[in-house]
């Protein structure tokens, strides 16, 4: 048979096979629902905790994880986005909610999980309040890897030494900061790398949650006089020397342990880092919910972060990833995860070995507090990228805030113009 005739016969057969693959999902239909699941995460330091769940997941659903961790966020995002254009899209990967997740959903790159959410809510395994962070046009995508409340951790030895108790008002917190500084102790930790937003988030949401929300939907400008006034207050605190060196490369857990800063505004997952440097909860460190700046912010806002576990829509391990996601929502999985990470379990039936974290979850659920989306997820990505850079520059050189705010607003104007 000559070459041309071979090609003529092969081409239609190839077309049919491709069509069948497209209809049935072919290699990307999802494959087996048990076995070893390739898992990719931007939380390289958490790899031991993820891997520690394997005995439990193998027993419960016959799945174990093969975890690959990335410590560089840019490299990680580039890898995941590139994988969608290949045959190697991940069966399970970590991402972030908000605009970052919306982009993947809009491009139909992640698998729908509506059935998983419906069952988990019906079984009482997850609060319906959490569902909104994973809902796009009435459907759910991904499942919550974790839920973390942003609180103020503090060095208990330092607080005890200077007779400082957990503040119950903003004025008390400011007085505590002044007292610490008078005694040669830097009150607050800050960094000019990535986590540059917590104090801005605290000040704006704590002053007026509606103002904070307006930044995320474009109804409030970063150059709004109310935002400028808040930034002026931040600048005043910077000038008083209340914040650590923004350029320091010392691990923040070590800084709190060494007393380089008495307090650090961080997610409840930070306790694991403090445990890792030898600090003991309740003895060496503790935490408190940050009081509202203004009485207008009532109930007191608490920033909440929830990071998703996602399954690529075209992954060869789609079924395996979805089966693991379904298991992840159960009390058994969340008990194991909470004990491994030392963090708040999102499943109310889970048993957290840290009684303080369990009590915190109950406190936050009371009518005295309201949840607000962490700034990292609340701000659309193109705005966030500029804002993180500008907040970091401001922390490194706390001068007139207008130049920094103007650059963020320029990015906001460009973004919102494309949304009309």
Secondary structure by P-SEA (a helix, b strand, c coil): ccaaaaaaaaaaaaaaaaaaaaaacccccccccccccccccccccaaaaaaaaaaaaaacccbbbbbbbbccaaaaaaaaaaaaaccccccbbbbbccaaaaaaaaaccccccaaaaaaaaaaccccccccccccccccccccccbbbbbbbbbcaaaaaaacccccccaaaaaaaaaaaaaaccccccccccccccaaaaaaaaaacaaaaaaaaacccccccaaaaaaaaaaaaaaaacccccccccccaaaaaaacccccccccccaaaaaaaaccccccccccccccccccccccbbbbbbbbbbcccccccaaaaaaaaaaaaacaaaaaaaaaaccccccccccccccaaaaaaaaaaacccbbbbccccccccaaaaaaaaaaaaaaaaccccaaaaaaaaaaaaaaaaaaac
